[in-house]
Amino acid sequence: MPEVRLSFKEMCAKFDVTPRTLRYYEYIELLSPEKEARARFYGPRELARMTLILRGRRFGFSLEDIRQWLLIYEKEGTEAQMREWVELADRQLLELAEQKKQLQDTIQELQKLRDDTAKTLG
Protein backbone atom coordinates (compact mmCIF):
# COMPACT_ATOMS: atom_id res chain seq x y z
CA MET A 1 0.00 0.00 0.00
CA PRO A 2 1.51 3.36 -0.99
CA GLU A 3 2.38 5.89 1.68
CA VAL A 4 -0.10 8.73 2.11
CA ARG A 5 1.22 12.07 0.89
CA LEU A 6 -0.81 15.25 0.93
CA SER A 7 -0.08 18.39 -1.01
CA PHE A 8 0.08 21.77 0.70
CA LYS A 9 -3.50 22.55 -0.35
CA GLU A 10 -4.77 19.12 0.76
CA MET A 11 -3.05 19.52 4.12
CA CYS A 12 -4.74 22.90 4.68
CA ALA A 13 -8.12 21.41 3.79
CA LYS A 14 -7.70 18.25 5.88
CA PHE A 15 -6.84 20.18 9.04
CA ASP A 16 -8.91 23.28 8.27
CA VAL A 17 -5.96 25.65 8.64
CA THR A 18 -4.91 28.61 6.54
CA PRO A 19 -1.87 28.47 4.26
CA ARG A 20 -0.31 31.10 6.50
CA THR A 21 -0.71 28.84 9.56
CA LEU A 22 0.80 25.87 7.77
CA ARG A 23 3.75 27.93 6.51
CA TYR A 24 4.28 29.31 10.03
CA TYR A 25 4.35 25.81 11.54
CA GLU A 26 7.02 24.94 9.00
CA TYR A 27 8.94 28.15 9.75
CA ILE A 28 9.10 27.39 13.48
CA GLU A 29 10.05 23.78 12.65
CA LEU A 30 6.95 22.04 13.93
CA LEU A 31 6.52 20.48 10.48
CA SER A 32 9.09 19.42 7.89
CA PRO A 33 7.38 18.47 4.63
CA GLU A 34 9.16 16.81 1.76
CA LYS A 35 9.97 19.35 -0.95
CA GLU A 36 9.98 18.61 -4.65
CA ALA A 37 10.82 21.71 -6.65
CA ARG A 38 8.34 24.28 -5.26
CA ALA A 39 5.81 21.69 -4.09
CA ARG A 40 5.51 20.44 -0.53
CA PHE A 41 4.25 17.01 0.46
CA TYR A 42 3.19 15.83 3.89
CA GLY A 43 3.59 12.17 4.81
CA PRO A 44 2.33 10.15 7.79
CA ARG A 45 4.85 11.71 10.19
CA GLU A 46 3.70 15.24 9.38
CA LEU A 47 0.03 14.23 9.53
CA ALA A 48 0.56 12.78 13.02
CA ARG A 49 2.49 15.86 14.13
CA MET A 50 -0.22 18.18 12.81
CA THR A 51 -2.86 16.22 14.73
CA LEU A 52 -0.82 16.61 17.92
CA ILE A 53 -0.16 20.32 17.27
CA LEU A 54 -3.84 21.10 16.81
CA ARG A 55 -4.82 19.01 19.83
CA GLY A 56 -2.22 20.85 21.90
CA ARG A 57 -3.52 24.21 20.70
CA ARG A 58 -7.09 23.19 21.56
CA PHE A 59 -5.93 22.40 25.09
CA GLY A 60 -4.29 25.82 25.33
CA PHE A 61 -0.62 24.86 25.05
CA SER A 62 1.80 27.36 23.55
CA LEU A 63 3.46 26.51 20.26
CA GLU A 64 6.81 26.52 22.05
CA ASP A 65 5.56 23.94 24.58
CA ILE A 66 4.34 21.81 21.69
CA ARG A 67 7.62 22.21 19.80
CA GLN A 68 9.67 21.18 22.83
CA TRP A 69 7.37 18.24 23.48
CA LEU A 70 7.73 17.00 19.90
CA LEU A 71 11.51 17.35 20.10
CA ILE A 72 11.61 15.10 23.16
CA TYR A 73 10.17 12.25 21.09
CA GLU A 74 12.87 12.66 18.45
CA LYS A 75 15.70 12.84 21.00
CA GLU A 76 14.57 10.62 23.86
CA GLY A 77 11.69 8.47 22.63
CA THR A 78 8.11 7.75 23.57
CA GLU A 79 8.46 7.21 27.32
CA ALA A 80 10.26 10.52 27.89
CA GLN A 81 7.66 12.25 25.74
CA MET A 82 4.82 10.73 27.75
CA ARG A 83 6.42 11.83 31.03
CA GLU A 84 6.73 15.38 29.72
CA TRP A 85 3.13 15.23 28.49
CA VAL A 86 1.91 14.37 31.99
CA GLU A 87 3.82 17.35 33.43
CA LEU A 88 2.52 19.71 30.73
CA ALA A 89 -1.04 18.43 31.21
CA ASP A 90 -0.83 18.88 34.99
CA ARG A 91 0.27 22.50 34.59
CA GLN A 92 -2.38 23.20 31.97
CA LEU A 93 -5.13 21.64 34.05
CA LEU A 94 -4.25 24.00 36.92
CA GLU A 95 -4.28 26.96 34.54
CA LEU A 96 -7.63 25.96 33.03
CA ALA A 97 -9.15 25.44 36.49
CA GLU A 98 -8.08 28.98 37.44
CA GLN A 99 -9.54 30.38 34.22
CA LYS A 100 -12.78 28.50 34.88
CA LYS A 101 -13.01 29.97 38.38
CA GLN A 102 -12.40 33.48 37.07
CA LEU A 103 -15.03 32.99 34.38
CA GLN A 104 -17.56 31.69 36.90
CA ASP A 105 -16.90 34.70 39.14
CA THR A 106 -17.39 37.05 36.18
CA ILE A 107 -20.64 35.33 35.17
CA GLN A 108 -21.99 35.59 38.72
CA GLU A 109 -21.05 39.27 38.94
CA LEU A 110 -22.65 40.05 35.58
CA GLN A 111 -25.80 38.09 36.50
CA LYS A 112 -26.14 40.02 39.77
CA LEU A 113 -25.65 43.37 38.04
CA ARG A 114 -28.17 42.39 35.37
CA ASP A 115 -30.73 41.26 37.97
CA ASP A 116 -30.23 44.42 40.06
CA THR A 117 -30.70 46.57 36.95
CA ALA A 118 -33.82 44.63 35.91
CA LYS A 119 -35.33 45.15 39.40
CA THR A 120 -34.70 48.88 39.10
CA LEU A 121 -36.69 48.95 35.89
CA GLY A 122 -39.58 47.43 37.78
Secondary structure as UniProt FT lines:
FT   STRAND          6..7
FT   HELIX           8..15
FT   HELIX           19..27
FT   TURN            28..29
FT   STRAND          34..36
FT   TURN            37..38
FT   STRAND          39..42
FT   HELIX           44..58
FT   TURN            59..60
FT   HELIX           63..76
FT   HELIX           78..121
//
